[in-house]
């Protein structure tokens, strides 16, 4: 598992998220998760999914959309800083009631309920990535995390073309 950032560098924790260009202005709305639910939230919860490094953010989006889509549809990479790191709750793999929740596949009602409960208590959740088990995802709801994070910037995502080679 990738160690959490510590005393190296600034000690800051940044989040990274990828959205289509047209949805990038509302990057922290949680609208998609609100409409359909996600791995760690049920419908009706405005969860915002991000990662603490850009490579994991790319892998998380690519597993759902494919590299061809990231290569041909304009996307935006958003960077933000967690200003209140004490408000981050870390979920270790052993903290999960069911270790299979970290396996690829559709989420269960129990998994979504577990995430909903955490999001109701904690402004930010760090949880292992299903796509890259040695990496971390960062999940929050904008309402609960308001005033605890700062948008650092947004830029057009440009993936290496070798991820979508010619046929």
C-alpha positions in Angstrom: 0.0 0.0 0.0 1.3 3.4 -0.9 2.3 5.2 2.4 0.2 8.3 3.2 2.0 11.6 2.7 4.0 12.6 5.7 6.9 14.9 6.4 8.2 14.8 2.9 7.7 17.9 0.8 5.1 20.3 2.1 3.1 17.6 4.1 0.0 18.7 2.2 -2.6 16.3 1.0 -3.9 17.0 -2.5 -6.8 15.4 -4.2 -7.1 14.8 -8.0 -10.3 14.3 -10.0 -11.1 13.8 -13.6 -14.3 15.0 -15.3 -15.4 15.6 -18.8 -14.7 19.1 -19.9 -18.4 20.1 -19.8 -18.8 18.8 -16.2 -15.5 20.2 -14.9 -17.0 23.5 -13.5 -19.2 21.4 -11.2 -16.3 19.0 -10.2 -17.3 19.1 -6.5 -21.1 18.8 -6.8 -21.3 15.0 -6.5 -24.1 15.1 -9.1 -23.2 11.8 -10.8 -22.9 9.9 -7.5 -26.2 11.6 -6.4 -28.0 10.3 -9.4 -26.7 6.7 -9.7 -24.8 5.9 -6.5 -21.2 4.7 -6.4 -19.0 2.2 -4.7 -19.1 3.9 -1.4 -22.5 5.8 -1.5 -26.1 5.1 -2.4 -28.3 7.2 -4.7 -29.1 10.6 -3.1 -25.7 11.1 -1.5 -23.6 13.8 -3.2 -20.3 11.9 -2.9 -17.3 13.3 -4.7 -14.7 10.7 -5.7 -11.1 11.6 -6.1 -7.6 10.2 -5.6 -4.5 11.5 -3.7 -2.4 11.1 -6.8 -3.2 11.9 -10.5 -2.1 8.4 -11.8 -4.7 6.7 -9.6 -7.4 9.2 -10.7 -6.6 8.3 -14.4 -6.7 4.6 -13.6 -10.1 5.0 -11.8 -11.7 6.8 -14.7 -10.1 4.6 -17.4 -11.4 1.4 -15.8 -15.0 2.8 -16.3 -14.6 4.8 -19.6 -11.6 3.2 -21.3 -8.5 4.9 -22.6 -10.1 5.4 -26.0 -12.6 7.8 -24.4 -9.9 9.6 -22.4 -8.0 10.0 -25.7 -10.9 11.3 -27.8 -13.2 13.2 -25.4 -11.9 16.3 -23.7 -11.4 15.8 -19.9 -10.2 18.0 -17.2 -7.8 17.1 -14.3 -8.7 19.0 -11.1 -6.3 19.5 -8.3 -7.4 20.6 -4.8 -5.7 20.8 -1.4 -7.2 19.5 1.9 -6.8 22.4 4.2 -8.0 20.5 7.3 -6.1 17.2 7.3 -7.3 16.4 10.8 -10.8 15.9 9.2 -9.6 13.0 7.1 -10.7 9.5 8.2 -8.5 6.7 7.0 -10.1 3.4 6.2 -7.6 0.6 6.2 -8.4 -2.7 4.4 -8.9 -4.5 7.8 -11.5 -1.8 8.8 -13.9 -3.1 6.1 -16.6 -5.6 7.3 -16.1 -7.5 4.0 -12.7 -7.7 2.4 -14.3 -8.5 -1.0 -15.5 -4.9 -1.2 -12.0 -4.1 -2.5 -12.4 -6.6 -5.3 -13.7 -5.4 -8.8 -17.4 -5.8 -9.2 -20.7 -4.0 -8.5 -21.1 -2.6 -5.0 -23.4 -4.2 -2.6 -26.1 -2.4 -0.5 -24.0 -3.1 2.6 -20.9 -1.5 1.0 -22.9 1.6 0.0 -24.5 1.8 3.4 -21.0 1.6 5.0 -19.8 4.4 2.9 -23.0 6.5 3.5 -22.4 6.1 7.3 -18.8 7.2 7.0 -19.7 10.2 4.8 -22.3 11.3 7.4 -19.7 11.4 10.1 -16.4 12.4 8.5 -15.8 15.3 6.1 -13.2 13.3 4.1 -12.6 9.5 3.8 -9.4 8.0 2.5 -10.0 4.4 1.4 -8.0 1.9 -0.7 -8.6 2.0 -4.4 -10.3 -1.1 -5.9 -8.5 -0.4 -9.2 -5.1 0.0 -7.7 -5.1 -1.7 -4.3 -1.8 0.0 -3.2 -3.3 3.5 -3.9 -5.8 5.7 -2.1 -9.1 7.3 -3.1 -10.4 10.3 -1.4 -14.2 10.7 -1.0 -16.2 13.6 0.4 -19.4 15.5 0.2 -19.0 19.2 -0.7 -21.5 20.2 2.0 -19.7 18.4 4.9 -16.3 19.4 3.6 -17.1 23.0 2.9 -14.3 25.3 3.9 -11.9 22.4 4.4 -10.5 22.2 0.9 -9.2 24.7 -1.7 -9.3 24.3 -5.5 -5.7 24.6 -6.8 -6.5 24.5 -10.5 -7.9 22.7 -13.5 -6.1 21.7 -16.7 -6.9 19.8 -19.8 -6.1 16.1 -19.3 -3.6 14.8 -21.8 -2.9 11.1 -21.6 0.0 9.4 -23.2 -1.2 8.3 -26.7 0.3 4.9 -26.2 -2.6 4.1 -23.9 -4.9 4.2 -27.0 -2.7 2.8 -29.8 -3.9 2.4 -33.4 -5.6 -0.9 -34.3 
